[in-house]
Amino acid sequence: MRHGKKFNHLGRQTAHRKAMLSNMATSLLMHKRISTTVEKAKALRVYVEPILTKSKTDSTHSRREAFKHLQNKDIVTELFRDIAPKIANRPGGYTRIIRLGNRLGDNAEMCMIELVDFNELYTNEGTKKNTRRSRRGVAKKSDDTVVAEETATEVVAEEATEVVAEEVEEVATEEATEAKAEEATEAPEAEASTEEGEEPTEEK
């Protein structure tokens, strides 16, 4: 009798089941996510998460234990070099199961199992930091920033008034020089006209 045995054999013998889980764990660590049935994903999670926990301590014993389950030197190297630093601060729960619906052929429930820290959509890495805004849409500013902005506007206003004053002075000097030039040109013309007007009076 098998009373109280709740272990899912996945319809396979022991050797076949261990080989399948080893291959699935290798594929998961290589590609960071794989698609499979929900029951296989649950069995894989129980199989691979202790390996990920052991990878946090980089020692010869931990590497041998990981190689005993994965049987792939390249994946063991990637596990301790790339994956272990990312999961160092996570206390368990390294994988996530996302259900995808049922398969067409046999209507089996499908899912995607992935490593949590390698999904950029769900993690906070690389996302923009949202700024909190008030109800009226105006961000609240501190006193220091307000004072700094006021001083900056005052400095800009002073510079603008100085520039305008310089331009006004330049225009005034140009107008004065033009007026002097006109007076200088009009003076000889007036003298010439007066001389011409005196000549006929003398003849009379």
C-alpha positions as CSV (number, residue, x, y, z in Angstrom):
1,M,0.0,0.0,0.0
2,R,1.1,3.6,-0.6
3,H,-0.9,5.4,2.1
4,G,0.5,8.9,2.9
5,K,2.8,9.0,-0.1
6,K,2.2,12.4,-1.6
7,F,5.3,12.5,-3.8
8,N,4.5,13.1,-7.5
9,H,6.3,10.5,-9.6
10,L,5.4,12.2,-12.8
11,G,4.6,8.8,-14.5
12,R,8.3,7.8,-14.5
13,Q,10.6,5.5,-12.7
14,T,13.2,6.9,-10.4
15,A,16.2,7.0,-12.8
16,H,14.1,8.5,-15.6
17,R,12.6,11.1,-13.3
18,K,16.0,12.2,-11.9
19,A,17.5,12.5,-15.3
20,M,14.6,14.5,-16.5
21,L,14.8,16.9,-13.6
22,S,18.6,17.3,-14.0
23,N,18.1,18.2,-17.7
24,M,15.3,20.6,-16.9
25,A,17.4,22.3,-14.1
26,T,20.3,22.6,-16.6
27,S,18.0,24.2,-19.2
28,L,16.6,26.6,-16.6
29,L,20.0,27.8,-15.4
30,M,21.2,28.2,-19.0
31,H,18.2,30.0,-20.4
32,K,16.8,31.5,-17.2
33,R,13.2,30.5,-18.1
34,I,11.6,27.4,-19.7
35,S,8.1,26.3,-20.6
36,T,6.7,23.1,-19.2
37,T,3.7,21.6,-17.5
38,V,2.7,22.9,-14.0
39,E,3.4,19.5,-12.3
40,K,6.9,19.3,-13.8
41,A,7.5,22.9,-12.9
42,K,6.5,22.3,-9.2
43,A,8.8,19.2,-9.1
44,L,11.6,21.2,-10.7
45,R,11.3,24.0,-8.2
46,V,11.8,21.5,-5.3
47,Y,14.8,20.1,-7.2
48,V,16.6,23.3,-8.2
49,E,16.1,25.7,-5.3
50,P,18.4,23.7,-2.9
51,I,21.1,23.8,-5.6
52,L,20.7,27.6,-5.8
53,T,21.0,27.9,-2.0
54,K,24.2,25.9,-2.0
55,S,25.7,28.1,-4.8
56,K,25.7,31.0,-2.4
57,T,28.8,29.6,-0.7
58,D,31.5,29.2,-3.3
59,S,33.5,26.2,-2.0
60,T,34.8,23.0,-3.5
61,H,32.1,21.0,-1.6
62,S,29.3,23.2,-2.9
63,R,30.6,22.9,-6.5
64,R,30.8,19.1,-6.2
65,E,27.3,19.0,-4.8
66,A,26.0,21.1,-7.7
67,F,27.8,19.0,-10.2
68,K,26.3,15.9,-8.7
69,H,22.8,17.1,-9.6
70,L,23.5,19.0,-12.9
71,Q,26.3,16.9,-14.5
72,N,27.5,19.8,-16.6
73,K,30.7,21.7,-15.8
74,D,29.8,24.8,-17.9
75,I,26.5,25.2,-16.1
76,V,28.1,24.8,-12.7
77,T,30.6,27.5,-13.6
78,E,27.9,29.9,-14.8
79,L,25.9,29.1,-11.6
80,F,28.7,30.1,-9.3
81,R,30.0,33.0,-11.4
82,D,26.8,34.8,-12.7
83,I,23.7,33.5,-10.9
84,A,25.0,33.2,-7.4
85,P,25.9,36.9,-7.0
86,K,22.4,38.0,-8.2
87,I,20.6,35.7,-5.7
88,A,23.0,36.4,-2.8
89,N,20.6,38.7,-0.9
90,R,17.4,36.6,-1.6
91,P,16.4,34.3,1.2
92,G,14.8,31.6,-0.9
93,G,12.1,31.7,-3.5
94,Y,14.4,31.9,-6.5
95,T,11.9,30.8,-9.1
96,R,8.5,32.0,-10.3
97,I,5.8,29.9,-12.0
98,I,3.6,31.8,-14.5
99,R,0.6,29.8,-15.8
100,L,0.1,30.0,-19.6
101,G,-3.1,28.1,-20.2
102,N,-3.8,24.6,-21.5
103,R,-2.0,22.7,-24.2
104,L,-4.0,21.9,-27.3
105,G,-3.1,18.2,-27.7
106,D,-3.8,16.7,-24.3
107,N,-5.2,19.8,-22.5
108,A,-2.3,19.7,-20.0
109,E,-1.9,22.9,-17.9
110,M,1.2,24.7,-19.1
111,C,3.3,27.3,-17.4
112,M,6.6,29.1,-17.6
113,I,9.1,28.7,-14.7
114,E,11.8,31.4,-14.5
115,L,14.5,32.8,-12.2
116,V,13.1,35.7,-10.3
117,D,16.2,37.9,-10.4
118,F,16.7,37.6,-14.2
119,N,13.3,39.1,-15.1
120,E,13.8,42.8,-15.6
121,L,10.0,43.5,-16.0
122,Y,9.2,42.5,-12.4
123,T,12.4,43.7,-10.7
124,N,13.2,47.3,-9.8
125,E,16.5,47.4,-11.7
126,G,16.5,49.6,-14.8
127,T,13.1,51.1,-14.1
128,K,12.6,54.8,-13.8
129,K,12.2,56.3,-10.3
130,N,8.7,57.7,-10.1
131,T,8.5,61.2,-8.5
132,R,5.6,61.9,-6.1
133,R,3.5,64.9,-7.1
134,S,0.9,66.8,-5.2
135,R,-2.8,66.8,-6.1
136,R,-2.5,69.9,-8.2
137,G,0.3,68.5,-10.2
138,V,2.9,70.7,-8.7
139,A,5.8,69.1,-6.9
140,K,6.5,70.3,-3.4
141,K,9.8,72.1,-3.1
142,S,12.0,72.6,0.0
143,D,12.9,76.0,1.4
144,D,16.5,75.7,0.1
145,T,15.4,75.1,-3.5
146,V,12.9,78.0,-3.3
147,V,15.6,80.4,-2.0
148,A,18.1,79.2,-4.6
149,E,15.5,79.7,-7.4
150,E,14.7,83.2,-6.2
151,T,18.3,84.2,-6.1
152,A,18.9,82.8,-9.5
153,T,15.9,84.7,-10.9
154,E,17.2,87.9,-9.3
155,V,20.6,87.5,-10.8
156,V,19.1,86.9,-14.2
157,A,16.9,90.0,-13.9
158,E,19.9,92.2,-12.9
159,E,21.9,90.9,-15.8
160,A,19.0,91.6,-18.2
161,T,18.6,95.2,-16.9
162,E,22.3,95.8,-17.3
163,V,22.2,94.6,-20.8
164,V,19.2,96.7,-21.6
165,A,20.9,99.8,-20.1
166,E,24.0,99.2,-22.1
167,E,21.9,98.9,-25.3
168,V,20.0,102.2,-24.5
169,E,23.3,104.0,-23.9
170,E,24.7,102.7,-27.2
171,V,21.6,103.9,-29.1
172,A,21.7,107.3,-27.4
173,T,25.4,107.8,-28.4
174,E,24.7,106.7,-31.9
175,E,21.8,109.2,-32.1
176,A,24.0,112.0,-30.7
177,T,26.7,111.4,-33.2
178,E,24.2,111.3,-36.1
179,A,22.7,114.6,-34.9
180,K,26.2,116.2,-34.7
181,A,27.0,115.0,-38.2
182,E,23.7,116.4,-39.6
183,E,24.4,119.8,-37.9
184,A,27.9,119.8,-39.4
185,T,26.5,119.2,-42.9
186,E,23.7,121.7,-42.6
187,A,26.0,124.5,-41.4
188,P,28.0,125.0,-44.6
189,E,24.9,124.7,-46.7
190,A,23.3,127.5,-44.6
191,E,26.4,129.8,-45.0
192,A,26.4,129.2,-48.8
193,S,22.7,130.1,-49.1
194,T,23.2,133.3,-47.1
195,E,26.1,134.3,-49.3
196,E,24.1,133.8,-52.5
197,G,21.2,135.8,-51.0
198,E,23.5,138.8,-50.2
199,E,24.9,139.2,-53.6
200,P,21.8,140.4,-55.4
201,T,21.1,142.9,-52.6
202,E,24.5,144.5,-53.2
203,E,23.8,144.8,-56.9
204,K,20.7,146.8,-56.3
